[in-house]
Amino acid sequence: MIDKSELCEKIRSIYPDIGECGIAINVEYDGKNKRWVVDLKNGECELKTFLEEGDAEKCLNGIQCVSLGVEIAQLRGNIERMPAR
């Protein structure tokens, strides 16, 4: 099983501006869906996405981080485009 802190740090290593530009990150494992959920917050705006099965494991094992990176980039782009509340 993946450690959530390790996954957060991996995402921050790919996107160092997450956590520094007002965008907070949290990850949790959803046992019901058997997938990792990435939660990004920017002020009052918040979006979540499920990582595809196996993407987190492949990335943390040094096999492939492209899929995880694309998913996080899309999520970050969406939250940055959300109007401020």
C-alpha positions as CSV (number, residue, x, y, z in Angstrom):
1,M,0.0,0.0,0.0
2,I,1.2,3.5,-0.8
3,D,1.8,6.0,1.9
4,K,-0.2,9.2,1.3
5,S,2.6,11.4,2.4
6,E,4.9,9.8,-0.2
7,L,2.3,10.4,-2.9
8,C,1.8,14.0,-1.9
9,E,5.5,14.6,-2.0
10,K,5.8,12.9,-5.4
11,I,3.1,15.2,-6.8
12,R,4.8,18.2,-5.3
13,S,8.1,17.1,-6.9
14,I,6.4,17.1,-10.3
15,Y,4.6,20.4,-9.6
16,P,6.6,22.4,-7.1
17,D,4.2,25.3,-7.3
18,I,1.4,23.3,-5.8
19,G,1.3,24.3,-2.1
20,E,3.3,27.5,-2.8
21,C,0.8,29.4,-4.9
22,G,-2.2,29.1,-2.7
23,I,-3.0,25.7,-4.0
24,A,-3.2,23.1,-1.2
25,I,-3.1,19.4,-2.0
26,N,-4.4,16.4,-0.1
27,V,-4.6,12.8,-1.2
28,E,-6.7,10.0,0.3
29,Y,-7.2,6.4,-0.7
30,D,-10.9,5.6,-1.4
31,G,-11.4,2.0,-0.5
32,K,-14.8,1.9,-2.0
33,N,-13.6,2.9,-5.5
34,K,-10.1,1.4,-4.9
35,R,-8.4,4.5,-6.2
36,W,-6.5,7.5,-4.9
37,V,-8.3,10.8,-4.7
38,V,-6.4,14.0,-5.2
39,D,-8.0,17.1,-3.7
40,L,-6.7,20.6,-4.7
41,K,-7.9,23.8,-3.0
42,N,-7.2,27.3,-4.1
43,G,-8.9,29.7,-1.6
44,E,-12.5,28.6,-1.4
45,C,-12.3,26.7,-4.7
46,E,-11.9,23.0,-4.5
47,L,-11.7,20.2,-7.0
48,K,-11.1,16.5,-6.7
49,T,-10.1,13.8,-9.1
50,F,-9.6,10.0,-9.0
51,L,-6.3,8.7,-10.2
52,E,-6.6,5.9,-12.7
53,E,-6.0,2.5,-11.1
54,G,-2.2,1.8,-10.8
55,D,-1.1,5.3,-11.9
56,A,0.1,6.3,-8.4
57,E,1.9,2.9,-7.9
58,K,3.7,3.1,-11.3
59,C,4.8,6.7,-10.6
60,L,6.1,5.9,-7.1
61,N,7.9,2.8,-8.3
62,G,9.7,4.9,-11.0
63,I,8.0,3.2,-13.9
64,Q,5.9,6.0,-15.4
65,C,4.6,9.3,-14.1
66,V,3.1,10.7,-17.3
67,S,-0.5,9.7,-16.6
68,L,-0.4,11.0,-13.0
69,G,1.3,14.2,-14.2
70,V,-1.4,14.8,-16.9
71,E,-4.2,14.2,-14.4
72,I,-2.7,16.6,-11.9
73,A,-2.0,19.2,-14.6
74,Q,-5.6,19.1,-15.8
75,L,-6.9,19.4,-12.2
76,R,-4.6,22.3,-11.5
77,G,-5.5,24.1,-14.7
78,N,-9.2,23.7,-13.9
79,I,-8.9,25.1,-10.4
80,E,-6.8,28.0,-11.6
81,R,-9.5,29.0,-14.1
82,M,-12.3,28.9,-11.5
83,P,-13.6,32.4,-10.6
84,A,-12.7,33.6,-7.2
85,R,-15.6,33.6,-4.7
